[in-house]
Amino acid sequence: MRVRVEVIRGDITKSRVDAIVNAANPSLLGGGGVDGAIHRAAGPQLLAACRQLGSCPRGEARVTNGFNLPAHFIIHTPGPIWQGGIADEAHVLADCYRNSLQLAEKMGCRTVDFASISTGIYGFPLPRAARIATQTINEVISENPGKLRRIRMVAFDGETENAYKQALSAAYFNMA
């Protein structure tokens, strides 16, 4: 069965899926943007669970329960801070998507929703981040057809939605 990869506009804290992927910071203790929104919506149990996990290096992934969210799990992955492309940011960003999907598979997830990683306060250029995300997702699912059935990029605004739709379209065109 083929994995559906889609882009939608919405609020990731409302996603009814097996796992959402949080664009976290390395402390895992919440912050601004989507990370803060996920922490607020999930409730104080999330902060307690993240404290028990400790920190998470950029590009790696950790998992907690979804607590008050409709998602069963939250996969936390700290993305790279954009430094002009000189600090291996593209590789670290690809690792965020790869490691998150591998962890989702390990947890038995079939549906996963991603936030846009590193494109907010971390400053990663949106079109480039979208290309890296969609290419990495396609690589992972073509190398390892497993339990995953649907992966969505959840965009919070029109600019993000359009960037991911363009990148997804290009990724599928290049795979043909």
MIMI-535661 format. One record per residue: x, y, z of N, C-alpha, C, O, CB in turn; residue in three letters. Coordinates in pm, whole numbers, padded with zeros to 5 digits, always signed. Glycine has a CB too. Example, Ala and Ser with C-alpha at 12.3 -4.5 7.8 and 13.67 -1.06 7.14 Angstrom:
<sites>
+01319-00569+00780+01230-00450+00780+01320-00330+00780+01424-00332+00846+01131-00447+00905ALA/+01285-00225+00708+01367-00106+00714+01290+00003+00787+01341+00114+00804+01408-00060+00572SER/
</sites>
This chain:
<sites>
+00084-00118+00000+00000+00000+00000+00089+00125+00000+00185+00134+00077-00096-00001+00123MET/+00057+00219-00084+00134+00342-00098+00103+00439+00016-00012+00450+00060+00106+00408-00234ARG/+00206+00508+00063+00190+00609+00167+00142+00739+00102+00203+00787+00006+00322+00630+00245VAL/+00034+00795+00154-00013+00925+00105+00065+01034+00176+00075+01035+00299-00167+00942+00127ARG/+00119+01128+00098+00187+01244+00154+00108+01366+00108+00089+01386-00011+00338+01252+00110VAL/+00064+01447+00204-00024+01560+00175+00022+01685+00248+00099+01680+00343-00168+01527+00214GLU/-00028+01797+00199-00008+01926+00265-00145+01983+00297-00233+01988+00210+00076+02026+00175VAL/-00164+02025+00420-00291+02088+00459-00260+02216+00538-00150+02232+00593-00380+01991+00544ILE/-00356+02304+00542-00343+02421+00629-00429+02396+00751-00544+02354+00739-00383+02554+00556ARG/-00373+02421+00869-00450+02397+00989-00370+02417+01115-00260+02472+01114-00507+02260+00988GLY/-00426+02371+01223-00368+02381+01356-00326+02240+01398-00411+02154+01421-00470+02443+01460ASP/-00196+02218+01406-00145+02083+01436-00191+02033+01573-00194+01912+01597+00007+02083+01429ILE/-00226+02124+01663-00273+02080+01794-00411+02016+01788-00457+01958+01886-00275+02197+01892THR/-00478+02027+01673-00610+01967+01654-00604+01837+01573-00707+01774+01549-00703+02067+01584LYS/-00484+01797+01530-00468+01679+01445-00507+01550+01517-00454+01519+01624-00325+01669+01395SER/-00599+01476+01456-00640+01345+01509-00560+01239+01433-00607+01181+01335-00796+01321+01493ARG/-00440+01215+01482-00347+01122+01417-00275+01042+01525-00290+01067+01644-00245+01198+01328VAL/-00198+00946+01479-00118+00870+01575-00010+00956+01639+00013+00948+01760-00055+00748+01507ASP/+00058+01039+01557+00165+01124+01611+00171+01257+01537+00151+01264+01416+00300+01051+01601ALA/+00201+01361+01614+00238+01488+01554+00387+01508+01581+00441+01459+01680+00152+01608+01611ILE/+00451+01582+01492+00593+01611+01509+00607+01758+01544+00568+01846+01468+00675+01575+01380VAL/+00664+01781+01660+00683+01914+01716+00819+01970+01676+00921+01902+01690+00670+01912+01869ASN/+00820+02092+01625+00944+02165+01598+00993+02218+01733+00969+02334+01769+00923+02282+01491ALA/+01062+02133+01807+01100+02161+01945+01232+02238+01952+01298+02262+01851+01113+02030+02023ALA/+01266+02277+02074+01401+02327+02099+01476+02218+02176+01412+02128+02232+01400+02464+02179ASN/+01608+02224+02180+01683+02114+02243+01651+02087+02390+01672+01975+02437+01828+02141+02232PRO/+01600+02186+02463+01567+02162+02604+01439+02080+02618+01416+02019+02723+01551+02295+02678SER/+01355+02078+02513+01224+02013+02511+01125+02074+02610+01020+02015+02637+01240+01866+02541LEU/+01156+02191+02664+01073+02249+02769+00975+02355+02719+00927+02437+02797+01161+02310+02874LEU/+00946+02353+02591+00851+02449+02536+00922+02576+02493+01041+02595+02519+00743+02481+02637GLY/+00849+02661+02427+00907+02785+02377+00800+02862+02304+00683+02863+02344+01028+02760+02286GLY/+00839+02927+02197+00745+03004+02118+00692+02923+02002+00719+02804+01990+00810+03132+02068GLY/+00617+02988+01917+00567+02927+01794+00489+02800+01818+00415+02787+01915+00680+02899+01703GLY/+00508+02705+01727+00434+02578+01733+00470+02499+01860+00384+02431+01917+00462+02493+01608VAL/+00594+02507+01903+00637+02436+02023+00556+02484+02144+00506+02402+02221+00789+02457+02047ASP/+00544+02613+02160+00466+02668+02271+00319+02632+02260+00255+02599+02360+00482+02819+02276GLY/+00266+02637+02138+00124+02602+02117+00098+02456+02154-00003+02425+02216+00084+02628+01970ALA/+00188+02368+02116+00173+02226+02149+00180+02205+02299+00100+02130+02355+00281+02141+02078ILE/+00275+02270+02365+00286+02256+02511+00160+02308+02581+00111+02246+02675+00410+02332+02562HIS/+00108+02422+02535-00013+02477+02598-00132+02384+02579-00209+02359+02672-00045+02617+02540ARG/-00147+02332+02457-00263+02247+02427-00252+02109+02494-00354+02052+02534-00277+02230+02276ALA/-00133+02057+02507-00115+01924+02566-00131+01925+02717-00166+01823+02776+00021+01869+02529ALA/-00106+02039+02779-00121+02049+02924+00009+02030+03000+00112+01997+02940-00221+01949+02971GLY/+00005+02050+03131+00127+02047+03212+00196+01910+03219+00314+01902+03251+00094+02091+03351PRO/+00122+01803+03189+00185+01671+03190+00295+01662+03085+00393+01589+03104+00079+01562+03165GLN/+00281+01735+02975+00383+01732+02869+00514+01789+02922+00620+01730+02899+00337+01812+02745LEU/+00509+01900+02990+00631+01959+03045+00699+01861+03142+00821+01847+03139+00600+02091+03117LEU/+00621+01795+03226+00677+01697+03320+00743+01582+03245+00851+01538+03283+00567+01643+03414ALA/+00678+01534+03139+00735+01423+03061+00863+01466+02990+00959+01389+02982+00632+01373+02957ALA/+00865+01588+02940+00984+01638+02871+01100+01658+02968+01216+01634+02934+00953+01770+02800CYS/+01069+01700+03089+01174+01713+03191+01238+01577+03219+01359+01568+03238+01116+01772+03323ARG/+01157+01472+03221+01211+01337+03245+01299+01291+03130+01397+01220+03151+01097+01238+03265GLN/+01265+01333+03006+01347+01294+02891+01482+01362+02892+01580+01306+02841+01275+01327+02763LEU/+01490+01481+02948+01613+01560+02939+01616+01631+02805+01511+01656+02744+01739+01470+02957GLY/+01733+01664+02759+01745+01739+02634+01749+01646+02514+01754+01523+02527+01870+01827+02637SER/+01746+01707+02396+01750+01631+02271+01838+01709+02172+01809+01825+02143+01605+01609+02212CYS/+01945+01647+02121+02030+01717+02025+01956+01749+01895+01862+01678+01857+02154+01632+01993PRO/+01997+01855+01829+01938+01894+01702+01950+01780+01601+02056+01718+01586+02005+02022+01647ARG/+01840+01753+01531+01838+01646+01431+01791+01512+01485+01755+01424+01407+01974+01629+01373GLY/+01790+01495+01616+01741+01371+01676+01593+01387+01712+01536+01494+01693+01826+01333+01801GLU/+01532+01282+01764+01390+01285+01796+01363+01208+01925+01429+01107+01954+01306+01227+01680ALA/+01266+01256+02002+01220+01192+02124+01067+01188+02121+01005+01268+02051+01273+01267+02253ARG/+01009+01097+02196+00863+01083+02193+00804+01092+02334+00862+01045+02432+00824+00950+02128VAL/+00686+01153+02341+00606+01155+02463+00463+01118+02425+00429+01111+02306+00613+01295+02536THR/+00381+01096+02524+00237+01082+02500+00183+01215+02450+00248+01319+02462+00163+01036+02629ASN/+00062+01211+02394-00003+01332+02346-00078+01407+02455-00115+01523+02436-00098+01297+02236GLY/-00101+01343+02568-00172+01403+02682-00306+01462+02638-00392+01386+02594-00085+01511+02747PHE/-00328+01592+02649-00459+01651+02617-00482+01674+02468-00586+01729+02430-00475+01781+02690ASN/-00390+01635+02384-00406+01650+02239-00482+01531+02182-00483+01424+02243-00268+01664+02170LEU/-00546+01547+02066-00611+01432+02003-00510+01332+01945-00547+01218+01916-00704+01480+01893PRO/-00384+01372+01927-00280+01280+01880-00236+01190+01995-00230+01234+02110-00158+01359+01822ALA/-00206+01066+01963-00162+00971+02067-00021+01005+02118+00007+00993+02237-00164+00828+02012HIS/+00067+01047+02025+00206+01074+02059+00248+01211+02006+00191+01263+01910+00299+00964+02003PHE/+00350+01268+02071+00419+01386+02020+00564+01346+02001+00630+01301+02094+00405+01510+02118ILE/+00611+01362+01879+00753+01339+01850+00818+01477+01847+00777+01564+01771+00774+01260+01713ILE/+00918+01494+01929+00987+01622+01944+01119+01616+01869+01198+01524+01892+01009+01658+02094HIS/+01144+01711+01780+01271+01714+01707+01321+01857+01696+01256+01940+01632+01254+01651+01567THR/+01435+01887+01756+01491+02021+01744+01564+02036+01609+01656+01960+01577+01588+02049+01861PRO/+01520+02134+01533+01581+02159+01404+01701+02251+01416+01730+02305+01523+01481+02218+01309GLY/+01770+02269+01304+01889+02355+01304+01852+02503+01302+01747+02542+01251+01978+02322+01185PRO/+01939+02584+01357+01929+02729+01343+02004+02767+01214+02119+02728+01196+01988+02806+01470ILE/+01937+02841+01126+01996+02880+00998+02115+02973+01021+02103+03076+01087+01891+02948+00907TRP/+02229+02934+00965+02350+03015+00974+02407+03041+00835+02528+03051+00816+02455+02945+01061GLN/+02316+03053+00738+02359+03081+00601+02396+02958+00522+02446+02969+00410+02475+03174+00604GLY/+02373+02840+00577+02404+02717+00507+02545+02666+00529+02587+02571+00463+02381+02735+00363GLY/+02619+02727+00618+02760+02690+00639+02781+02591+00754+02893+02546+00777+02840+02814+00666ILE/+02674+02558+00825+02686+02473+00944+02612+02341+00928+02560+02287+01026+02634+02547+01067ALA/+02608+02289+00806+02545+02159+00779+02397+02157+00815+02343+02052+00852+02618+02050+00854ASP/+02331+02274+00805+02191+02284+00844+02100+02192+00763+02007+02134+00817+02145+02427+00829GLU/+02128+02179+00633+02043+02094+00548+02047+01949+00595+01943+01883+00599+02087+02104+00400ALA/+02164+01901+00628+02179+01763+00676+02106+01742+00809+02038+01641+00828+02329+01728+00692HIS/+02120+01839+00899+02053+01829+01030+01901+01831+01012+01829+01756+01078+02098+01945+01124VAL/+01851+01917+00923+01707+01924+00899+01656+01791+00841+01552+01741+00883+01674+02040+00803LEU/+01728+01736+00746+01689+01606+00690+01686+01500+00799+01597+01415+00801+01786+01563+00577ALA/+01783+01504+00891+01785+01409+01003+01660+01424+01090+01608+01324+01140+01910+01430+01088ASP/+01611+01547+01108+01488+01568+01187+01373+01486+01129+01303+01416+01201+01450+01718+01191CYS/+01355+01497+00997+01244+01425+00932+01270+01274+00933+01179+01197+00963+01224+01475+00788TYR/+01391+01233+00900+01424+01090+00895+01407+01025+01033+01341+00922+01046+01569+01071+00845ARG/+01466+01087+01135+01459+01028+01269+01318+01030+01326+01280+00939+01400+01553+01102+01363ASN/+01240+01132+01293+01101+01139+01340+01019+01027+01277+00940+00962+01346+01039+01276+01306SER/+01036+01005+01147+00961+00897+01080+01004+00760+01131+00920+00671+01148+00981+00905+00928LEU/+01132+00742+01154+01178+00613+01208+01122+00589+01347+01085+00476+01379+01331+00607+01212GLN/+01116+00693+01429+01059+00678+01563+00908+00651+01555+00855+00571+01631+01086+00805+01647LEU/+00840+00718+01463+00696+00693+01443+00673+00547+01405+00582+00482+01458+00638+00788+01334ALA/+00754+00495+01313+00743+00354+01274+00764+00263+01395+00689+00168+01416+00846+00320+01163GLU/+00866+00294+01473+00897+00212+01591+00781+00211+01690+00757+00111+01758+01025+00265+01660LYS/+00708+00324+01698+00595+00335+01789+00467+00275+01730+00362+00275+01795+00572+00480+01825MET/+00475+00224+01607+00358+00162+01544+00261+00261+01481+00146+00226+01455+00285+00081+01644GLY/+00306+00382+01457+00218+00485+01401+00186+00459+01254+00271+00410+01179+00281+00623+01415CYS/+00064+00491+01216+00021+00482+01076-00001+00620+01015+00012+00638+00894-00107+00399+01065ARG/-00034+00718+01099-00059+00854+01053+00027+00952+01132+00033+00946+01255-00210+00891+01066THR/+00095+01041+01059+00188+01137+01121+00167+01274+01057+00161+01287+00935+00336+01090+01105VAL/+00156+01376+01141+00148+01514+01095+00272+01589+01141+00310+01582+01258+00018+01584+01149ASP/+00336+01661+01049+00455+01739+01077+00423+01888+01082+00345+01938+01000+00563+01712+00974PHE/+00482+01958+01176+00491+02104+01170+00609+02136+01079+00692+02049+01051+00507+02168+01315ALA/+00617+02259+01033+00732+02302+00952+00849+02327+01046+00845+02418+01129+00698+02433+00869SER/+00952+02246+01033+01064+02248+01126+01168+02353+01084+01210+02358+00968+01130+02109+01135ILE/+01207+02437+01179+01315+02536+01166+01283+02658+01080+01371+02741+01058+01434+02471+01111SER/+01160+02672+01031+01130+02783+00940+01076+02906+01012+01052+03009+00948+01031+02739+00836THR/+01056+02898+01140+01008+03013+01218+01126+03091+01272+01207+03145+01196+00916+02967+01334GLY/+01136+03096+01403+01240+03174+01470+01381+03127+01435+01477+03204+01444+01220+03167+01620ILE/+01396+02999+01394+01528+02947+01359+01574+02993+01221+01690+02974+01185+01527+02796+01364TYR/+01485+03053+01142+01523+03123+01020+01560+03043+00898+01615+03099+00802+01632+03207+01051GLY/+01533+02913+00897+01567+02832+00779+01479+02880+00662+01358+02891+00679+01546+02677+00806PHE/+01537+02910+00546+01456+02958+00433+01346+02857+00398+01373+02740+00373+01545+02983+00310PRO/+01222+02904+00396+01106+02818+00379+01110+02732+00253+01089+02611+00265+00983+02901+00377LEU/+01136+02786+00134+01136+02699+00015+01240+02587+00024+01213+02474-00016+01161+02783-00109PRO/+01357+02619+00075+01462+02517+00088+01424+02413+00192+01444+02293+00171+01597+02583+00125ARG/+01369+02457+00304+01326+02363+00409+01217+02270+00357+01217+02151+00388+01275+02440+00532ALA/+01124+02325+00279+01016+02243+00224+01070+02138+00128+01024+02023+00129+00913+02332+00152ALA/+01168+02175+00046+01229+02077-00046+01299+01966+00031+01286+01848-00002+01330+02146-00140ARG/+01374+02003+00134+01446+01904+00215+01345+01811+00283+01365+01690+00286+01536+01974+00320ILE/+01239+01867+00337+01138+01787+00407+01074+01686+00312+01070+01567+00343+01030+01877+00468ALA/+01025+01733+00199+00953+01643+00108+01047+01540+00046+01008+01424+00028+00884+01723-00003THR/+01169+01579+00013+01265+01483-00042+01299+01376+00061+01306+01258+00028+01392+01554-00089GLN/+01321+01418+00184+01357+01322+00289+01241+01227+00319+01261+01107+00334+01399+01396+00418THR/+01121+01281+00328+01004+01196+00351+00992+01093+00239+00970+00975+00267+00874+01282+00360ILE/+01005+01136+00115+00995+01043+00002+01106+00938+00005+01081+00821-00026+01000+01119-00130ASN/+01227+00978+00042+01337+00881+00054+01306+00777+00160+01322+00657+00136+01469+00953+00088GLU/+01262+00822+00276+01235+00730+00387+01126+00630+00351+01140+00511+00376+01196+00808+00513VAL/+01016+00678+00292+00907+00584+00262+00939+00494+00144+00884+00384+00135+00778+00661+00235ILE/+01025+00537+00053+01060+00448-00058+01164+00345-00015+01167+00233-00068+01113+00530-00177SER/+01250+00380+00081+01351+00286+00131+01291+00186+00231+01342+00075+00245+01465+00362+00197GLU/+01184+00226+00299+01131+00146+00408+00979+00148+00408+00918+00212+00494+01185+00196+00541ASN/+00917+00079+00313+00770+00074+00316+00724-00008+00435+00737-00130+00436+00713+00015+00183PRO/+00672+00060+00534+00633-00008+00657+00489+00017+00692+00401+00005+00607+00720+00035+00771GLY/+00465+00053+00817+00330+00071+00869+00267+00204+00831+00144+00217+00831+00332+00058+01017LYS/+00349+00303+00799+00295+00437+00773+00200+00435+00655+00227+00374+00552+00409+00536+00748LEU/+00087+00505+00671-00014+00512+00565-00037+00655+00517-00069+00677+00400-00144+00453+00613ARG/-00021+00754+00609-00043+00893+00568+00051+00984+00646+00063+00974+00768-00190+00935+00590ARG/+00117+01073+00573+00204+01174+00631+00155+01309+00579+00138+01327+00458+00358+01150+00595ILE/+00131+01402+00671+00086+01534+00629+00179+01642+00684+00229+01633+00796-00059+01560+00676ARG/+00201+01743+00602+00265+01865+00646+00151+01959+00682+00066+01988+00598+00361+01927+00534MET/+00148+02005+00806+00041+02093+00852+00096+02236+00855+00177+02271+00940-00012+02049+00993VAL/+00049+02316+00760+00095+02454+00747+00002+02547+00825-00120+02531+00822+00101+02495+00599ALA/+00061+02642+00893-00020+02735+00973-00059+02859+00894-00141+02938+00942+00054+02776+01098PHE/-00002+02879+00775-00039+02996+00693-00026+02961+00544+00028+02856+00508+00050+03119+00729ASP/-00076+03051+00460-00077+03027+00316+00061+03018+00255+00083+02937+00165-00152+03134+00249GLY/+00155+03098+00302+00291+03095+00248+00356+02958+00273+00418+02900+00184+00378+03207+00312GLU/+00340+02908+00392+00396+02777+00427+00326+02667+00348+00391+02577+00296+00384+02751+00579THR/+00195+02675+00339+00118+02576+00263+00165+02573+00117+00189+02465+00063-00033+02608+00270GLU/+00178+02688+00054+00221+02693-00086+00362+02640-00105+00388+02568-00202+00213+02836-00137ASN/+00453+02673-00014+00591+02625-00025+00596+02473-00020+00667+02410-00100+00678+02685+00087ALA/+00522+02413+00073+00523+02267+00084+00450+02200-00032+00491+02093-00076+00460+02224+00216TYR/+00343+02260-00081+00274+02203-00198+00366+02205-00320+00371+02107-00395+00144+02282-00227LYS/+00437+02315-00341+00530+02322-00454+00641+02220-00440+00677+02153-00536+00590+02463-00466GLN/+00696+02208-00321+00805+02113-00297+00758+01969-00314+00829+01885-00370+00864+02133-00156ALA/+00638+01940-00266+00583+01805-00279+00559+01771-00424+00589+01660-00468+00454+01792-00199LEU/+00505+01863-00497+00481+01843-00641+00612+01816-00714+00619+01726-00797+00410+01965-00702SER/+00715+01894-00684+00846+01876-00747+00909+01742-00707+00971+01676-00790+00939+01992-00709ALA/+00894+01704-00581+00952+01578-00535+00889+01460-00607+00960+01368-00648+00933+01563-00384ALA/+00756+01461-00624+00691+01352-00695+00727+01352-00843+00743+01246-00903+00540+01360-00679TYR/+00739+01471-00902+00776+01481-01044+00915+01421-01065+00938+01349-01162+00772+01629-01092PHE/+01008+01451-00974+01146+01403-00988+01158+01253-00962+01255+01191-01005+01237+01478-00893ASN/+01061+01194-00890+01065+01050-00863+01013+00968-00980+01042+00849-00990+00984+01017-00738MET/+00936+01031-01071+00873+00959-01182+00974+00915-01286+00937+00854-01386+00769+01046-01247ALA/
</sites>
